[in-house]
């Protein structure tokens, strides 16, 4: 909106307005807009959530957190608003990548909203069943997949994926060039959608499971979104993309603004979510952020690098998978409690120590992910 007004309409007659054509300039403004919008709306939203009695229900087995019962939840609405508004203001809205990223954010956030609302309505920490939640995540992922295929048919998206540590090995997710025979195309499309579901549903659920301590998930999101901001910029920049042997995506540069807004909104939300938290993001926030992070990774073809960028999220997700698998197969638990942050709580680590150490680990893994761009 402001891009169209200030750059496309005003800059031809007022030279200094050309600044608004630069992605880096608009990314900085989007980040600041998201930050200040979050800080401005936060107190009002928290009061409204208290008035509506949208309080967090705590699992009975998590005894250390019973004092947090009743803390306003669904604060993820603040995050979504603080991302969507700056994105609409500062991006080129003709760019389809922006709309796909926004759809990833809002669609997964909508799933989380209804899940949170079900918990509030039932007055217990049980919303959607896991099967129902996963079903809607699959639906959202498939819609994104259809968008990508339409974009691919118009020449705006290449399904070739970047692989860490390899320069020339860039396999196509559609596999049509490998299979050749038209009769095998259903298999190629099936693999494309399956891989997309794994990335998007896995990313959203990983962030959701990590959201168990004050500021833990949102602090890690600041790191992950910051790293993704750098990746989108390099993927859309001709010189950087050629130097790093990345698949250059001219349209991806606008995703830099989106990721900048996500970083700013996360910083703003941390102001209220830091220990002791005034508000929790709820599933509406965690699923939205995870879905957006996964969508951006798919758009810039860094699905595998997302494993490192969101490394702590993946560790938390795997701790639950291992715990459930071990108990079903061996009737024994690997951890004292899953996700992993609860295990360390029971071991005796304080909440702030767990949060800080997980942030440090997340920063290390994100930096390692960025170094792989050259170590190939």
C-alpha positions as CSV (number, residue, x, y, z in Angstrom):
1,X,0.0,0.0,0.0
2,X,2.6,2.5,1.0
3,X,5.0,1.0,-1.5
4,X,2.5,1.7,-4.2
5,X,1.8,5.3,-3.0
6,X,5.3,6.4,-2.0
7,X,7.4,4.6,-4.6
8,X,5.3,4.0,-7.6
9,X,3.2,7.2,-7.4
10,X,5.3,9.9,-5.6
11,X,8.9,8.9,-6.4
12,X,8.7,9.9,-10.2
13,X,8.0,13.5,-9.1
14,X,9.8,13.5,-5.7
15,X,13.2,11.8,-6.0
16,X,13.9,11.0,-2.3
17,X,10.8,8.8,-2.3
18,X,12.9,6.3,-4.3
19,X,14.2,5.1,-1.0
20,X,11.0,3.2,-0.6
21,X,11.9,1.0,-3.5
22,X,14.8,-0.5,-1.6
23,X,13.9,-3.8,0.1
24,X,16.3,-3.1,3.0
25,X,14.7,0.2,3.7
26,X,11.2,-1.2,3.7
27,X,12.3,-4.2,5.8
28,X,13.6,-1.9,8.5
29,X,10.4,0.1,8.5
30,X,8.2,-3.1,8.5
31,X,10.2,-4.4,11.5
32,X,9.7,-1.1,13.4
33,X,6.1,-0.9,12.4
34,X,5.5,-4.4,13.7
35,X,7.4,-3.8,16.9
36,X,5.6,-0.6,17.8
37,X,2.2,-1.8,16.7
38,X,2.7,-4.8,19.0
39,X,3.8,-2.6,21.9
40,X,0.9,-0.2,21.3
41,X,-1.9,-2.8,21.0
42,X,-0.5,-5.3,23.6
43,X,-2.0,-3.7,26.8
44,X,-5.4,-3.2,25.1
45,X,-5.5,-6.8,23.9
46,X,-4.5,-8.3,27.2
47,X,-7.3,-6.3,29.0
48,X,-9.8,-7.5,26.4
49,X,-8.7,-11.2,26.8
50,X,-9.1,-10.8,30.6
51,X,-12.6,-9.4,30.1
52,X,-13.6,-12.3,27.9
53,X,-12.0,-14.7,30.4
54,X,-9.8,-16.2,27.8
55,X,-7.4,-17.7,30.4
56,X,-4.9,-20.5,30.0
57,X,-5.7,-23.9,31.3
58,X,-2.7,-25.8,32.7
59,X,-2.2,-29.6,32.4
60,X,-2.6,-31.2,35.8
61,X,0.7,-33.1,35.6
62,X,2.6,-29.8,35.1
63,X,2.4,-28.9,38.8
64,X,5.1,-26.2,38.7
65,X,2.9,-24.1,36.3
66,X,-0.4,-24.2,38.2
67,X,0.2,-20.7,39.4
68,X,0.0,-19.6,35.7
69,X,-3.6,-20.8,35.3
70,X,-5.9,-18.1,34.2
71,X,-3.1,-16.0,32.4
72,X,-4.7,-14.6,29.2
73,X,-4.1,-16.7,26.2
74,X,-4.7,-16.3,22.5
75,X,-2.2,-13.5,22.5
76,X,-1.1,-14.8,19.1
77,X,-3.8,-12.5,17.6
78,X,-1.5,-9.7,18.5
79,X,1.4,-11.3,16.6
80,X,-0.7,-12.0,13.5
81,X,-2.0,-8.4,13.4
82,X,1.5,-7.0,13.9
83,X,2.7,-9.1,10.9
84,X,-0.2,-8.6,8.5
85,X,-0.5,-4.8,8.8
86,X,3.2,-4.0,8.2
87,X,3.3,-6.5,5.3
88,X,0.3,-4.9,3.6
89,X,1.8,-1.5,4.2
90,X,5.4,-2.0,3.1
91,X,5.5,-4.8,0.5
92,X,4.7,-4.8,-3.2
93,X,1.3,-6.4,-3.1
94,X,1.6,-7.5,-6.7
95,X,4.1,-10.1,-5.6
96,X,2.4,-13.6,-5.3
97,X,5.0,-14.8,-2.8
98,X,3.7,-12.2,-0.3
99,X,0.2,-13.5,-0.5
100,X,1.2,-17.1,-0.2
101,X,3.2,-16.3,2.9
102,X,0.3,-14.4,4.4
103,X,-2.0,-17.3,3.6
104,X,0.4,-19.6,5.5
105,X,0.4,-17.3,8.5
106,X,-3.4,-16.7,8.6
107,X,-4.6,-20.2,7.7
108,X,-2.5,-22.0,10.4
109,X,-3.4,-19.2,12.8
110,X,-7.1,-19.8,12.1
111,X,-6.7,-23.5,13.0
112,X,-5.0,-22.4,16.2
113,X,-7.7,-19.9,17.0
114,X,-10.5,-22.4,16.9
115,X,-8.3,-24.9,18.9
116,X,-7.8,-22.2,21.6
117,X,-11.4,-21.2,21.6
118,X,-12.4,-24.9,22.1
119,X,-10.1,-25.0,25.1
120,X,-11.6,-21.9,26.6
121,X,-15.1,-23.1,26.0
122,X,-14.4,-26.5,27.6
123,X,-12.5,-24.8,30.5
124,X,-9.7,-27.4,30.1
125,X,-6.4,-27.9,28.2
126,X,-8.0,-30.0,25.5
127,X,-9.1,-28.3,22.3
128,X,-9.2,-30.1,18.9
129,X,-8.2,-33.7,18.8
130,X,-4.8,-34.4,17.3
131,X,-6.4,-36.0,14.3
132,X,-8.8,-33.0,13.7
133,X,-6.0,-30.5,14.1
134,X,-3.7,-32.5,11.7
135,X,-6.6,-32.8,9.2
136,X,-6.9,-29.0,8.9
137,X,-3.1,-28.6,8.7
138,X,-3.1,-31.0,5.8
139,X,-5.9,-29.0,4.1
140,X,-4.0,-25.7,4.6
141,X,-0.8,-27.3,3.3
142,X,-2.5,-28.7,0.2
143,X,-4.0,-25.2,-0.6
144,X,-0.5,-23.8,-0.4
145,X,0.7,-26.6,-2.6
146,X,-2.0,-25.8,-5.2
147,X,-0.9,-22.1,-5.1
148,X,2.7,-23.1,-5.7
149,X,1.8,-25.4,-8.7
150,X,-0.2,-22.6,-10.3
151,X,2.8,-20.3,-9.8
152,X,5.0,-22.9,-11.2
153,X,2.8,-23.3,-14.3
154,X,3.1,-19.5,-14.9
155,X,6.9,-19.7,-14.6
156,X,7.1,-18.0,-11.2
157,X,8.2,-20.9,-9.0
158,X,10.9,-23.5,-9.5
159,X,10.4,-26.7,-7.4
160,X,14.1,-27.4,-7.3
161,X,15.3,-27.5,-3.7
162,X,18.6,-26.3,-2.3
163,X,20.5,-28.9,-0.3
164,X,23.0,-27.9,2.4
165,X,26.7,-28.6,1.6
166,X,25.9,-29.3,-2.1
167,X,26.3,-26.7,-4.8
168,X,24.9,-28.5,-7.9
169,X,22.6,-31.1,-6.3
170,X,19.2,-29.4,-6.4
171,X,16.5,-32.1,-6.7
172,X,13.1,-31.1,-8.0
173,X,10.3,-31.9,-5.6
174,X,8.0,-32.6,-8.5
175,X,10.4,-35.3,-9.9
176,X,8.8,-35.0,-13.3
177,X,12.1,-34.5,-15.0
178,X,13.4,-37.7,-13.4
179,X,10.4,-39.9,-14.0
180,X,9.7,-38.8,-17.6
181,X,6.7,-41.0,-18.1
182,X,3.4,-39.0,-17.9
183,X,1.8,-42.0,-16.2
184,X,4.1,-41.5,-13.2
185,X,3.0,-37.9,-12.7
186,X,0.5,-38.7,-10.0
187,X,3.4,-40.2,-8.0
188,X,5.4,-37.0,-8.5
189,X,2.5,-34.8,-7.4
190,X,1.8,-37.1,-4.5
191,X,5.4,-36.8,-3.3
192,X,5.3,-33.0,-3.7
193,X,2.2,-32.6,-1.5
194,X,3.5,-35.2,1.0
195,X,6.8,-33.4,1.4
196,X,4.9,-30.1,1.7
197,X,2.7,-31.4,4.5
198,X,5.6,-32.8,6.4
199,X,7.4,-29.4,6.3
200,X,4.4,-27.2,7.1
201,X,2.6,-29.4,9.6
202,X,5.9,-30.3,11.2
203,X,7.0,-26.7,11.5
204,X,3.7,-25.5,13.0
205,X,3.5,-28.4,15.4
206,X,7.2,-28.0,16.4
207,X,6.6,-24.3,17.4
208,X,3.4,-25.3,19.2
209,X,5.1,-27.9,21.3
210,X,7.9,-25.6,22.2
211,X,5.5,-23.0,23.5
212,X,5.5,-24.2,27.1
213,X,7.6,-21.7,29.0
214,X,7.5,-17.9,29.3
215,X,9.2,-16.4,26.2
216,X,10.8,-19.7,25.1
217,X,9.0,-20.2,21.7
218,X,8.8,-16.5,20.8
219,X,12.5,-15.9,21.7
220,X,13.5,-18.7,19.4
221,X,11.2,-17.3,16.7
222,X,13.1,-14.0,16.8
223,X,16.2,-15.9,16.0
224,X,14.6,-18.0,13.3
225,X,12.8,-15.2,11.7
226,X,15.9,-13.0,11.7
227,X,17.9,-15.8,10.0
228,X,15.1,-16.3,7.5
229,X,15.2,-12.5,6.8
230,X,18.8,-12.8,5.8
231,X,18.1,-15.9,3.7
232,X,15.2,-14.3,1.8
233,X,17.3,-11.3,1.0
234,X,20.2,-13.3,-0.3
235,X,17.9,-15.5,-2.3
236,X,16.4,-12.5,-4.1
237,X,19.7,-10.6,-4.5
238,X,21.4,-11.4,-7.8
239,X,25.0,-11.0,-6.6
240,X,24.5,-12.9,-3.3
241,X,22.5,-15.7,-5.0
242,X,25.2,-16.2,-7.7
243,X,28.1,-16.0,-5.2
244,X,26.4,-18.6,-2.9
245,X,25.1,-20.8,-5.7
246,X,21.5,-20.4,-4.6
247,X,18.5,-20.7,-6.9
248,X,17.9,-17.0,-7.4
249,X,14.3,-15.9,-6.8
250,X,13.6,-12.3,-7.9
251,X,10.2,-12.4,-6.2
252,X,11.7,-13.6,-2.9
253,X,13.1,-10.2,-2.0
254,X,9.6,-9.1,-1.0
255,X,9.6,-11.9,1.5
256,X,12.4,-10.1,3.3
257,X,9.9,-7.5,4.3
258,X,7.5,-10.2,5.5
259,X,10.2,-11.9,7.6
260,X,11.3,-8.5,9.0
261,X,7.7,-7.9,10.1
262,X,7.7,-11.3,11.7
263,X,10.9,-10.5,13.6
264,X,9.6,-7.1,14.8
265,X,6.2,-8.6,15.9
266,X,8.0,-11.4,17.8
267,X,10.2,-8.8,19.6
268,X,7.1,-6.8,20.5
269,X,5.3,-9.9,21.8
270,X,8.3,-10.9,23.9
271,X,7.8,-7.7,25.8
272,X,4.6,-9.1,27.3
273,X,5.5,-12.8,27.2
274,X,8.8,-12.6,29.0
275,X,8.9,-14.3,32.4
276,X,6.6,-13.9,34.3
277,X,4.3,-13.8,31.2
278,X,1.4,-11.3,31.1
279,X,-0.1,-13.2,28.1
280,X,0.5,-16.5,26.3
281,X,0.4,-16.7,22.5
282,X,-1.7,-19.9,22.5
283,X,-2.1,-22.1,19.5
284,X,-3.3,-19.2,17.4
285,X,0.2,-17.7,17.7
286,X,2.4,-20.8,17.7
287,X,0.7,-22.5,14.7
288,X,0.6,-19.3,12.8
289,X,4.3,-18.6,13.3
290,X,5.3,-22.2,12.6
291,X,3.1,-22.2,9.4
292,X,4.6,-18.9,8.2
293,X,8.2,-20.1,8.9
294,X,7.6,-23.3,7.0
295,X,5.9,-21.5,4.1
296,X,8.8,-19.0,3.6
297,X,11.2,-21.9,3.7
298,X,9.3,-23.7,1.0
299,X,9.1,-20.5,-1.1
300,X,12.8,-19.9,-1.0
301,X,13.5,-23.6,-1.3
302,X,15.4,-23.9,2.0
303,X,13.2,-26.7,3.5
304,X,16.2,-28.7,4.6
305,X,18.0,-25.7,6.1
306,X,14.9,-25.0,8.2
307,X,15.9,-28.1,10.3
308,X,18.9,-26.1,11.5
309,X,17.3,-22.7,11.6
310,X,14.5,-24.0,13.8
311,X,16.8,-26.6,15.4
312,X,15.4,-26.3,19.0
313,X,11.8,-26.6,17.7
314,X,12.8,-29.8,15.9
315,X,14.5,-31.2,19.0
316,X,11.3,-30.4,21.1
317,X,9.2,-32.1,18.4
318,X,11.4,-35.2,18.3
319,X,11.4,-35.5,22.1
320,X,7.6,-35.9,22.0
321,X,7.8,-38.4,19.0
322,X,10.5,-40.5,20.8
323,X,8.6,-40.4,24.1
324,X,5.3,-41.5,22.6
325,X,7.0,-44.1,20.4
326,X,9.1,-45.5,23.3
327,X,6.1,-45.8,25.6
328,X,3.9,-47.5,23.0
329,X,6.6,-50.0,22.0
330,X,8.5,-50.6,25.3
331,X,6.1,-49.2,27.9
332,X,9.1,-47.1,29.1
333,X,9.7,-43.4,28.9
334,X,12.9,-41.9,27.7
335,X,12.4,-38.5,29.3
336,X,10.8,-37.7,32.7
337,X,8.3,-35.6,30.7
338,X,7.9,-34.4,27.1
339,X,8.4,-31.9,25.5
340,X,12.1,-31.7,26.4
341,X,11.8,-28.4,28.4
342,X,9.5,-30.1,30.9
343,X,12.1,-32.8,31.4
344,X,14.7,-30.2,32.4
345,X,12.2,-28.6,34.8
346,X,11.7,-31.9,36.6
347,X,15.5,-32.4,36.7
348,X,15.7,-29.2,38.6
349,X,16.6,-26.4,36.1
350,X,14.9,-23.1,36.8
351,X,12.5,-21.8,34.1
352,X,14.7,-18.8,33.2
353,X,17.8,-21.0,32.9
354,X,16.0,-23.4,30.5
355,X,14.8,-20.5,28.4
356,X,18.2,-18.8,28.2
357,X,20.1,-22.0,27.4
358,X,17.6,-23.0,24.7
359,X,17.9,-19.5,23.2
360,X,21.7,-19.8,23.1
361,X,21.3,-23.2,21.4
362,X,18.9,-21.8,18.9
363,X,21.2,-19.0,18.1
364,X,24.2,-21.3,17.6
365,X,22.1,-23.6,15.3
366,X,20.8,-20.6,13.2
367,X,24.4,-19.3,12.8
368,X,25.5,-22.8,11.7
369,X,22.7,-22.9,9.2
370,X,23.8,-19.6,7.6
371,X,27.4,-20.8,7.4
372,X,26.3,-23.8,5.4
373,X,25.5,-21.4,2.5
374,X,29.2,-21.0,1.8
375,X,30.4,-24.4,3.0
376,X,29.3,-26.3,-0.1
